[in-house]
Structures are given as C-alpha cells and as structure tokens.
Amino acid sequence: MAIFEYKREGGKLIGVSFNYTQDTFSDVVIYGDFFVFPEEEVDNLEKLIEGRNLSQVLDLIEDFFLSSVEVYGITKEDVKEVFKRAINEK
C-alpha cells in the first residue's frame, strides 16, 4: 500500500493511500484538510479511480473539478500532483 501526502505552500494537506499494480489503482482513499460538498463525492471519486491507470485518473480529477462539486482548500492541480508524486515515490 502506497501512502503519500502533499501540501503546496499556502494550501491544505491532501493525502492518498492506494495499491498500484499492473499500472492500475485499487483500494484508493483520499483524505486531508480540505472540504468537499457534497461530501460523498470524494467517495464517488475514489470508486471511479479503482481499476484505472494514472492518465485516466488525471482525466477523472479534471472532470471532478468541472462538475458541480464544491471544493475548498485544494485545487485540481494539488490532487493531480499528489497522485503523480505518489507513483514516482512508489
């Protein structure tokens, strides 16, 4: 299980934990000091990421931030960055 946390200067903490085998994600958990409304949308994003590769995950994150979800404390770049860095550290 990979666990990685990221906090840009002036931003909030975002962390991810997951398994990454054969270039696909599983058991994804996204957590941190940010707020998302409605809250269950983070769970939905985690489920969507299951079985996807990094390129697909980055597209899903883009779509997530273009949806009607409200996100406070982090940006789509923060979320993308935590996944990219976690893969590079793995």
Backbone torsions as a table, in degrees:
resi	resn	phi	psi	omega
1	MET	NA	126.8	176.2
2	ALA	-92.7	138.4	175.5
3	ILE	-131.6	129.5	-179.2
4	PHE	-145.8	140.6	177.6
5	GLU	-124.1	148.6	-177.6
6	TYR	-143.1	140.3	174.9
7	LYS	-145.6	114.4	176.8
8	ARG	-78.2	159.4	179.8
9	GLU	-59.6	125.5	-179.6
10	GLY	82.0	-1.3	-178.5
11	GLY	-104.9	-176.1	178.5
12	LYS	-99.2	161.0	178.8
13	LEU	-73.2	136.9	169.5
14	ILE	-131.6	136.6	179.0
15	GLY	-131.1	154.3	175.7
16	VAL	-135.8	145.4	168.7
17	SER	-131.7	143.8	-176.4
18	PHE	-171.1	166.4	166.3
19	ASN	-103.5	145.7	-179.1
20	TYR	-137.7	100.1	179.7
21	THR	-129.1	143.8	-178.3
22	GLN	49.4	42.6	177.4
23	ASP	61.0	24.7	176.1
24	THR	-131.2	149.8	-178.7
25	PHE	-90.5	145.9	170.4
26	SER	-149.2	164.0	178.8
27	ASP	52.0	46.2	-174.4
28	VAL	-80.9	132.0	172.7
29	VAL	-132.3	128.7	177.3
30	ILE	-113.4	129.7	-176.7
31	TYR	-146.2	169.8	176.0
32	GLY	153.4	-166.1	-175.5
33	ASP	-94.9	28.1	-176.6
34	PHE	-110.6	170.7	179.6
35	PHE	-126.3	139.4	176.6
36	VAL	-131.9	133.2	177.1
37	PHE	-127.1	129.1	-5.8
38	PRO	-70.0	146.3	-173.4
39	GLU	-58.0	-35.6	-176.3
40	GLU	-67.0	-10.6	179.2
41	GLU	-66.2	-27.8	174.9
42	VAL	-65.4	-43.5	176.4
43	ASP	-60.1	-41.8	179.6
44	ASN	-63.7	-41.2	177.8
45	LEU	-63.3	-43.7	178.1
46	GLU	-56.7	-43.5	-179.9
47	LYS	-66.4	-39.1	178.8
48	LEU	-64.6	-31.8	-177.9
49	ILE	-71.4	-27.9	-178.3
50	GLU	-52.2	129.2	176.1
51	GLY	79.7	5.6	-177.8
52	ARG	-102.6	159.0	174.1
53	ASN	-92.8	175.4	-174.4
54	LEU	-60.8	-43.8	-179.7
55	SER	-59.6	-43.3	178.3
56	GLN	-66.1	-38.0	178.8
57	VAL	-63.8	-42.5	178.9
58	LEU	-61.9	-38.3	175.8
59	ASP	-66.1	-40.6	178.2
60	LEU	-62.6	-39.3	178.3
61	ILE	-63.9	-42.5	177.1
62	GLU	-58.1	-48.6	179.5
63	ASP	-62.6	-39.1	179.2
64	PHE	-57.2	-45.6	-177.7
65	PHE	-76.6	-18.7	175.9
66	LEU	-84.7	-13.1	-179.5
67	SER	-76.4	-176.0	-177.2
68	SER	-81.4	7.1	179.8
69	VAL	-67.7	143.9	175.7
70	GLU	-103.9	127.3	-177.3
71	VAL	-125.9	130.4	-179.5
72	TYR	-125.9	130.8	174.1
73	GLY	102.7	-19.1	177.6
74	ILE	-138.2	160.3	177.1
75	THR	-113.8	169.1	176.4
76	LYS	-62.7	-32.1	177.7
77	GLU	-64.6	-36.8	177.1
78	ASP	-62.4	-44.2	-177.8
79	VAL	-67.2	-44.0	177.4
80	LYS	-61.3	-43.5	-177.1
81	GLU	-62.8	-41.1	-178.8
82	VAL	-64.6	-37.6	177.6
83	PHE	-69.5	-44.2	-179.8
84	LYS	-62.9	-44.6	179.9
85	ARG	-66.5	-38.4	179.5
86	ALA	-61.9	-41.3	178.8
87	ILE	-66.1	-41.4	179.7
88	ASN	-66.5	-31.2	179.6
89	GLU	-79.2	-24.0	-174.3
90	LYS	-64.4	NA	NA
